[in-house]
Amino acid sequence: MSYQDYYLDIAAMAKDIVADARESKRDIDDVIHEHTDGCSHVIYTAQNLNVLNYSDNWSAIEDTEGVTLSEIVQRAAYWAVLADLTDAVSAIRDSSDDDEEDDD
């Protein structure tokens, strides 16, 4: 996986999140957490380090007391993906808001 592949995945997931939240009328933050928790970048240890290598939010984890290195890496990957998805979803929503204003 490359940096570009990672962010292409993030962009695709962000679009799915926005659509899922709109269709289900659920809170966007809940949908982001759900998608983050179930994504391969978090589930598979082999992909966790790729996340930490490519994510601009690799240091999003703060509290690491009482956990193993494997747990720290997986948690760090979770929070990095969550932050990346939150950023990507915000960009989509901002763009969507701009498009709606242009239509007015």
Contact map, one row per residue, 1 for C-alpha under 8 A:
11101100000000000000000000000000000000000000000001000000000000000000000000000000000000000000000000000000
11111100000000000000000000000000000000000000000001000100000000000000000000000000000000000000000000000000
11111110000000000000000000000000000000000000000000000110000000000000000000000000000000000000000000000000
01111111000000000000000000000000000000000000000000000000000000000000000000000000000000000000000000000000
11111111100000000000000000000000000000000000000000000000000000000000000000000000000000000000000000000000
11111111110000000000000000000000000000000000000000100100000000000000000000000000000000000000000000000000
00111111111000000000000000000000000000000000000000000000000000000000000000000000000000000000000000000000
00011111111100000000000000000000000000000000000000000000000000000000000000000000000000000000000000000000
00001111111110000000000000000000000000000000000000000000000000000000000000000000000000000000000000000000
00000111111111000000000000000000000000000000000000000000000000000000000000000000100110010000000000000000
00000011111111100000000000000000000000000000000000000000000000000000000000000000000010010000000000000000
00000001111111110000000000000000000000000000000000000000000000000000000000000000000000000000000000000000
00000000111111111000000000000000001000000000000000000000000000000000000000000000000010000000000000000000
00000000011111111100000000000000000000000000000000000000000000000000000000000000000011011001000000000000
00000000001111111110000000000000000000000000000000000000000000000000000000000000000000001001000000000000
00000000000111111111000000000000000000000000000000000000000000000000000000000000000000000000000000000000
00000000000011111111100000010011001000000000000000000000000000000000000000000000000000001000000000000000
00000000000001111111110000010000000000000000000000000000000000000000000000000000000000001001100000000000
00000000000000111111111000000000000000000000000000000000000000000000000000000000000000000000000000000000
00000000000000011111111110000010000000000000000000000000000000000000000000000000000000000000000000000000
00000000000000001111111111110010000000000000000000000000000000000000000000000000000000000000000000000000
00000000000000000111111111000000000000000000000000000000000000000000000000000000000000000000000000000000
00000000000000000011111110000000000000000000000000000000000000000000000000000000000000000000000000000000
00000000000000000001111111000000000000000000000000000000000000000000000000000000000000000000000000000000
00000000000000000001111111100000000000000000000000000000000000000000000000000000000000000000000000000000
00000000000000000000110111110110000000000000000000000000000000000000000000000000000000000000000000000000
00000000000000000000100011111110000000000000000000000000000000000000000000000000000000000000000000000000
00000000000000001100100001111111000000000000000000000000000000000000000000000000000000000000000000000000
00000000000000000000000000111111100000000000000000000000000000000000000000000000000001000000000000000000
00000000000000000000000001111111110000000000000000000000000000000000000000000000000000000000000000000000
00000000000000001001100001111111111000000000000000000000000000000000000000000000000000000000000000000000
00000000000000001000000000011111111100000000000000000000000000000000000000000000010011000000000000000000
00000000000000000000000000001111111110000000000000000000000000000000000000000000010000000000000000000000
00000000000000000000000000000111111111000000000000000000000000000000000000000000000000000000000000000000
00000000000010001000000000000011111111100000000000000000000000000000000000000000000000000000000000000000
00000000000000000000000000000001111111100100000000000000000000000000000000000100110010000000000000000000
00000000000000000000000000000000111111100110000000000000000000000000000000000100000000000000000000000000
00000000000000000000000000000000011111110110000000000000000000000000000000000000000000000000000000000000
00000000000000000000000000000000001111111110000000000000000000000000000000000000000000000000000000000000
00000000000000000000000000000000000001111111001000000000000000000000000000000000000000000000000000000000
00000000000000000000000000000000000000111111101101100000000000000000000000001100100000000000000000000000
00000000000000000000000000000000000111111111101100000000000000000000000001101100100000000000000000000000
00000000000000000000000000000000000011111111100100000000000000000000000001000000000000000000000000000000
00000000000000000000000000000000000000011111111100000000000000000000000000000000000000000000000000000000
00000000000000000000000000000000000000001111111110000000000000000000010011000000000000000000000000000000
00000000000000000000000000000000000000000001111111000000000000000000000000000000000000000000000000000000
00000000000000000000000000000000000000011101111111100000000000000000000000000000000000000000000000000000
00000000000000000000000000000000000000001111111111110000000000000000000011001000000000000000000000000000
00000000000000000000000000000000000000000000111111111000000000000000000010001000000000000000000000000000
11000000000000000000000000000000000000001000011111111100000000000000000000000000000000000000000000000000
00000100000000000000000000000000000000001000001111111110010000000000000000001001100000000000000000000000
00000000000000000000000000000000000000000000000111111110010000000000000000011001000000000000000000000000
00000000000000000000000000000000000000000000000011111110010000000000000000000000000000000000000000000000
01100100000000000000000000000000000000000000000001111111010000000000000000000000000000000000000000000000
00100000000000000000000000000000000000000000000000111111110000000000000000000001100100000000000000000000
00000000000000000000000000000000000000000000000000000111110000000000000000000001000100000000000000000000
00000000000000000000000000000000000000000000000000000011111100000000000000000011101100000000000000000000
00000000000000000000000000000000000000000000000000111111111110000000000000011011000000000000000000000000
00000000000000000000000000000000000000000000000000000000111111000000000000010001000000000000000000000000
00000000000000000000000000000000000000000000000000000000111111000000000000010011001000000000000000000000
00000000000000000000000000000000000000000000000000000000011111110000000000110011000000000000000000000000
00000000000000000000000000000000000000000000000000000000001111110000000000000000000000000000000000000000
00000000000000000000000000000000000000000000000000000000000011111000000000000000000000000000000000000000
00000000000000000000000000000000000000000000000000000000000011111110000100000000000000000000000000000000
00000000000000000000000000000000000000000000000000000000000000111110000000000000000000000000000000000000
00000000000000000000000000000000000000000000000000000000000000011111000000000000000000000000000000000000
00000000000000000000000000000000000000000000000000000000000000011111101100000000000000000000000000000000
00000000000000000000000000000000000000000000000000000000000000000111111100000000000000000000000000000000
00000000000000000000000000000000000000000000000000000000000000000011111110000000000000000000000000000000
00000000000000000000000000000000000000000000100000000000000000000001111111000000000000000000000000000000
00000000000000000000000000000000000000000000000000000000000000000011111111100000000000000000000000000000
00000000000000000000000000000000000000000000000000000000000000010011111111110000000000000000000000000000
00000000000000000000000000000000000000000000100110000000000000000000111111111000000000000000000000000000
00000000000000000000000000000000000000000110100100000000000000000000011111111100000000000000000000000000
00000000000000000000000000000000000000000100000000000000000010000000001111111110000000000000000000000000
00000000000000000000000000000000000000000000000000010000011110000000000111111111000000000000000000000000
00000000000000000000000000000000000000001100000110110000010000000000000011111111100000000000000000000000
00000000000000000000000000000000000110001100000000000000000000000000000001111111110000000000000000000000
00000000000000000000000000000000000000000000000000000000110110000000000000111111111000000000000000000000
00000000000000000000000000000000000000000000000000110011111110000000000000011111111100000000000000000000
00000000010000000000000000000000000100001100000000100010100000000000000000001111111110000000000000000000
00000000000000000000000000000001100100000000000000000000000000000000000000000111111111000000000000000000
00000000000000000000000000000000000000000000000000000000100100000000000000000011111111100000000000000000
00000000010000000000000000000000000000000000000000000011100000000000000000000001111111110000000000000000
00000000011011000000000000000001000100000000000000000000000000000000000000000000111111111000000000000000
00000000000001000000000000001001000000000000000000000000000000000000000000000000011111111100000000000000
00000000000000000000000000000000000000000000000000000000000000000000000000000000001111111110000000000000
00000000011001000000000000000000000000000000000000000000000000000000000000000000000111111111000000000000
00000000000001101100000000000000000000000000000000000000000000000000000000000000000011111111100000000000
00000000000000000000000000000000000000000000000000000000000000000000000000000000000001111111110000000000
00000000000000000000000000000000000000000000000000000000000000000000000000000000000000111111111000000000
00000000000001100100000000000000000000000000000000000000000000000000000000000000000000011111111100000000
00000000000000000100000000000000000000000000000000000000000000000000000000000000000000001111111110000000
00000000000000000000000000000000000000000000000000000000000000000000000000000000000000000111111111000000
00000000000000000000000000000000000000000000000000000000000000000000000000000000000000000011111111100000
00000000000000000000000000000000000000000000000000000000000000000000000000000000000000000001111111110000
00000000000000000000000000000000000000000000000000000000000000000000000000000000000000000000111111111000
00000000000000000000000000000000000000000000000000000000000000000000000000000000000000000000011111111100
00000000000000000000000000000000000000000000000000000000000000000000000000000000000000000000001111111110
00000000000000000000000000000000000000000000000000000000000000000000000000000000000000000000000111111111
00000000000000000000000000000000000000000000000000000000000000000000000000000000000000000000000011111111
00000000000000000000000000000000000000000000000000000000000000000000000000000000000000000000000001111111
00000000000000000000000000000000000000000000000000000000000000000000000000000000000000000000000000111111
00000000000000000000000000000000000000000000000000000000000000000000000000000000000000000000000000011111
